[in-house]
Amino acid sequence: MTPELVNWTLHSIEENNHTVIPPMDLQADVQNIQALPPLPGIAAKIMQLAGDPYADAAKLAKIVEMDPLLTTQVIRWASSSLYGFRGKITSVKDAISSVLGYTFVFNLVLGLTALKPLQSPVEGVIGMRVFWEHALASTRLMMALNQRLGDHRFDEQTVFLVALMHNIGFPLLGDQFRSQFHYLTSLVEANPGLNRVKLEKFSLGASHCELGSWLLNTWEMPKEIVDVIYHHHNPHYRGDNHRLSLLTFTSDFLLAQINIGDGSTQHEIDDILSLLNLSIEDCNELMNGIEQEMESISSLVEICLAH
């Protein structure tokens, strides 16, 4: 990273100079892509199962078992110390019925299979290892925060998928735009204190939020998930799904306090907690639990990284 580029970044972002032309204009590259990666076959079958009124553990297990690696991942997941099951899990149906539950496995398998074709670098500040650590910590924290919302809780499946996929723009960047991915990685490493979304916009002309929503729109994911992926770094968004977006914003802010993800530069958290009717005591209590679970979560990251 040259001093000139670092100085350009610092000046452009700190001055909020909207007239700067990004050194690498991702928008032009996006327009040249003929087609995004399609939703993988098993993920598409899982989505179809969502509309089946007779869907059960046996039907879900049958789809999962079409992929031997996915089968192994689900069984290993159910055997994790995070769930404390003392018996032996030998099948996907056992994992669903005895430990994880139908909805959790549905969401987990959808996430694992949807992300599988995105061949992004594993290491680095925006690599797949960091992505999965943040995604899995987010699923634990956002589900717990959601429970504190009382009568204003969101659908659990929606919360899980938002938590798992809200940063999917980074794997897409690494898969489709490898040189830009490495370029952004070097910029983030050189400027760790800068707001990452602004850094993305100024250096590439697009953010991971835009890339992620673009991909999930192509996959015909539910509108509330696409909306949150696009707006989750914007605390001023007040559209149809703003409360779910604010819940995601809050989760990112809290995880950044233990150096997970990039929410440390986000502000206005007190106002957001008030809008969600959450207290700082709620947040501190839940974060203590997340910190205690991080070793187990790290072991699950390795399962997700298996190919």
Secondary structure, 3 states (H helix, E strand, C coil): CCHHHHHHHHHHHHCCCCCCCCCCCHHHHHHHCCCCCCCCHHHHHHHHHCCCCCCCHHHHHHHHCCCHHHHHHHHHHHCCCCCCCCCCCCCHHHHHHHHHCHHHHHHHHHHHHHHCCCCCCCCCCCCHHHHHHHHHHHHHHHHHHHHCCHHHCCCHHHHHHHHHHCCCHHHHHHHHCHHHHHHHHHHHHHCCCCCHHHHHHHHHCCCHHHHHHHHHHHCCCCHHHHHHHHHCCCCCCCCCCHHHHHHHHHHHHHHHCCCCCCCCCCCCHHHHHHHHCCCHHHHHHHHHHHHHHHHHHHHHHHHHHCC
